[in-house]
Amino acid sequence: MAAPPIARHDAITLGLHWLIALLIAAAYAASALVEDRGGKWALTLHGSLGLAVFGLSLVRILWRGLAQHPAPVPIPEGMAHAAHLPMWRSTR
């Protein structure tokens, strides 16, 4: 018996999403510190934050395969074609 469809992502997926977003913003801020002040600590911080983003992204990908997720939201056919237009254009 299949599980009933869900309307939202679970708390772990949402938490990973926002934690990764926060770490990306912090890594960007650390890169600005590297350029402004040239400190080795800022470069180390930037690298550490980047590795944390990479690791958490892998965890999120694995969790995506394990957790139940909501079905895609249906969109009008014209909008779907418009969304695919840039992908088609970039292959030419």
trRosetta pair geometry for C-beta under 8 A, 3 or more apart (Angstrom, degrees):
i j d omega theta_ij theta_ji phi_ij phi_ji
3 68 6.0 -81 89 -101 145 151
5 70 6.8 76 175 -136 94 61
5 71 5.8 -24 -149 -16 134 109
6 10 7.8 -6 153 -57 164 79
6 68 5.7 108 1 121 129 115
6 69 7.4 -105 60 -173 116 14
6 70 5.4 -101 89 -80 77 76
7 70 6.0 33 -169 -108 15 128
8 70 6.3 17 -73 -44 9 133
9 13 4.1 -100 170 87 119 136
9 14 5.5 144 97 -50 113 86
9 17 7.8 68 105 -18 157 138
9 67 7.9 61 -158 127 79 136
9 69 6.2 -1 -107 -132 81 82
9 70 6.7 -89 -58 -1 60 102
10 13 5.2 96 58 10 72 102
10 14 7.2 -143 99 -1 36 92
10 67 5.7 -118 21 -167 132 136
10 68 7.5 90 -34 61 117 76
11 14 5.8 -59 -145 43 32 109
11 15 5.9 35 157 -23 68 110
12 15 5.7 -54 -142 38 28 112
12 16 6.3 28 158 -17 63 106
12 63 6.1 -135 126 -163 121 147
12 67 6.9 -164 69 -80 119 151
13 16 6.0 -55 -148 37 27 108
13 17 6.4 32 153 -24 62 107
13 60 7.3 97 -134 -145 64 89
13 63 6.4 -173 -85 125 76 126
13 64 7.3 93 -115 -86 112 69
13 67 6.1 -149 -51 87 115 160
13 69 7.3 116 -90 -102 166 99
14 17 5.5 -52 -149 32 32 116
14 18 6.5 17 161 -7 66 107
15 18 6.3 -63 -146 43 28 99
15 19 6.0 26 158 -18 66 113
16 19 5.8 -58 -140 40 28 111
16 20 6.1 28 161 -19 65 108
16 56 6.1 179 -155 176 92 102
16 59 6.6 -146 -128 101 135 105
16 60 4.5 164 146 -91 142 103
16 63 6.7 156 -12 43 162 153
17 20 6.2 -64 -155 36 22 107
17 21 6.4 20 152 -17 62 109
17 60 7.3 112 -67 -129 58 139
18 21 5.3 -49 -143 37 37 115
18 22 6.2 40 156 -21 66 103
19 22 5.7 -53 -148 36 31 112
19 23 6.4 29 154 -17 64 107
19 56 6.3 -122 105 -166 113 157
20 23 5.7 -56 -146 39 31 110
20 24 6.4 36 154 -23 65 103
20 53 5.8 97 -149 -138 82 77
20 56 5.2 -165 -83 108 95 127
20 57 6.2 97 -125 -71 139 76
20 60 6.8 -35 -40 -35 145 148
21 24 5.8 -52 -150 32 30 112
21 25 6.6 29 153 -16 63 104
22 25 5.8 -56 -152 37 32 110
22 26 6.3 30 151 -17 66 107
23 26 5.5 -53 -144 39 35 112
23 27 6.2 38 154 -22 67 103
23 49 5.4 -180 -174 -167 89 92
23 52 5.5 -127 -154 101 148 115
23 53 4.9 -175 113 -74 125 89
23 56 7.1 122 25 31 156 146
24 27 5.7 -52 -146 35 30 111
24 28 6.5 34 152 -20 63 104
24 53 5.8 90 -72 -112 74 140
25 28 5.7 -52 -151 34 32 114
25 29 6.5 32 151 -17 64 105
26 29 5.6 -53 -148 37 34 112
26 30 6.3 36 151 -21 66 104
26 49 5.4 -146 101 -135 103 147
27 30 5.5 -51 -146 36 33 113
27 31 6.5 38 151 -23 63 100
27 46 5.6 95 -156 -147 73 66
27 49 3.9 -169 -81 111 91 128
27 50 5.4 109 -136 -63 142 71
27 53 6.5 -51 -26 -26 149 136
28 31 5.7 -50 -152 30 32 112
28 32 6.9 34 149 -19 62 100
29 32 5.7 -50 -155 31 37 113
29 33 6.8 38 147 -19 65 101
30 33 5.4 -50 -153 33 39 115
30 34 6.6 46 148 -25 66 98
30 42 5.4 175 -169 -170 78 78
30 43 8.0 154 156 -85 103 19
30 45 4.6 -143 -138 106 138 107
30 46 3.9 -174 116 -76 120 79
30 49 6.0 152 15 14 149 143
31 34 5.4 -44 -152 27 38 116
31 35 6.7 33 152 -13 65 103
31 42 8.0 150 -91 155 17 104
31 46 5.2 100 -69 -125 67 137
32 35 5.9 -57 -152 40 35 107
32 36 6.0 26 155 -14 69 113
33 36 5.8 -59 -135 44 31 105
33 37 5.6 -21 -177 28 71 110
33 39 6.7 -37 149 39 100 108
33 42 3.9 -142 109 -138 112 142
33 45 7.7 6 68 64 138 132
33 46 7.9 -167 57 -52 99 110
34 37 7.5 -69 -118 56 12 73
34 38 6.7 54 -178 -106 49 29
34 39 7.1 -109 -111 53 50 63
34 42 4.5 -166 -70 114 66 116
34 43 5.0 92 -115 -73 120 74
34 46 5.9 -34 -37 -20 132 148
35 38 7.5 9 -163 -67 12 63
37 42 6.4 117 67 -13 109 150
38 42 7.9 130 111 45 7 128
39 42 4.4 92 72 1 96 102
39 43 7.2 -163 100 -4 55 83
40 43 5.5 -54 -153 38 41 113
40 44 6.2 42 149 -19 70 104
41 44 5.6 -54 -148 38 33 112
41 45 6.2 37 151 -21 66 105
42 45 5.5 -49 -145 37 33 114
42 46 6.3 38 153 -22 64 104
43 46 5.6 -49 -146 34 31 114
43 47 6.5 29 155 -15 63 106
44 47 5.8 -56 -149 39 30 109
44 48 6.2 30 154 -19 65 109
45 48 5.7 -56 -145 38 29 111
45 49 6.2 28 157 -18 65 107
46 49 6.0 -56 -148 37 27 109
46 50 6.4 29 153 -20 62 108
47 50 5.6 -55 -148 35 32 114
47 51 6.5 30 155 -17 66 103
48 51 5.8 -53 -149 36 32 109
48 52 6.4 34 151 -20 64 105
49 52 5.5 -52 -148 35 34 114
49 53 6.5 38 151 -21 65 102
50 53 5.6 -50 -149 33 33 112
50 54 6.5 34 152 -18 64 104
51 54 5.5 -51 -147 36 35 114
51 55 6.2 33 155 -17 66 106
52 55 5.8 -55 -145 39 30 109
52 56 6.1 23 160 -12 66 110
53 56 6.1 -60 -142 44 26 104
53 57 6.1 31 156 -25 63 109
54 57 5.7 -56 -148 33 26 113
54 58 6.7 27 154 -18 61 102
55 58 5.8 -54 -155 32 33 111
55 59 6.6 32 149 -16 65 104
56 59 5.3 -49 -148 37 40 115
56 60 6.2 43 151 -23 67 102
57 60 5.5 -50 -146 35 33 113
57 61 6.5 36 153 -20 64 102
58 61 5.7 -51 -149 34 33 112
58 62 6.5 31 153 -15 64 105
59 62 5.8 -57 -150 39 31 110
59 63 6.1 31 153 -19 66 109
60 63 5.6 -53 -142 39 31 112
60 64 6.3 43 153 -30 63 101
61 64 5.6 -47 -151 25 31 118
61 65 7.1 28 152 -15 59 101
62 65 5.9 -58 -161 33 35 110
62 66 6.6 18 150 -8 68 112
63 66 5.7 -67 -147 44 37 105
63 67 5.4 16 166 -8 78 117
64 67 6.6 -55 -119 43 21 96
64 69 6.9 8 -152 -47 72 141
75 79 4.7 -97 155 86 116 128
75 80 5.6 145 86 -57 108 86
75 83 7.8 61 94 -14 155 140
76 79 4.6 88 65 7 85 106
76 80 7.1 -151 96 -9 44 86
77 80 5.6 -54 -150 33 35 114
77 81 6.5 34 153 -17 67 103
78 81 5.8 -53 -151 36 33 110
78 82 6.4 33 151 -18 65 106
79 82 5.6 -52 -146 37 34 113
79 83 6.4 37 153 -23 65 104
80 83 5.7 -52 -149 33 31 112
80 84 6.6 21 155 -12 63 108
81 84 5.9 -63 -150 41 32 105
81 85 6.7 55 149 -47 64 94
82 85 5.6 -31 -154 -2 36 123
83 86 7.8 -54 178 23 35 96
84 87 5.4 -60 -163 42 58 114
84 88 6.0 56 144 -23 83 105
85 88 5.8 -58 -146 37 32 109
85 89 6.1 32 157 -21 67 109
86 89 5.5 -55 -142 38 33 115
86 90 6.3 33 160 -23 66 106
87 90 6.0 -54 -147 32 29 109
87 91 7.1 25 156 -19 60 105
88 91 6.2 -62 -159 30 33 108
88 92 7.4 30 150 -23 63 106
89 92 6.2 -61 -161 25 36 111
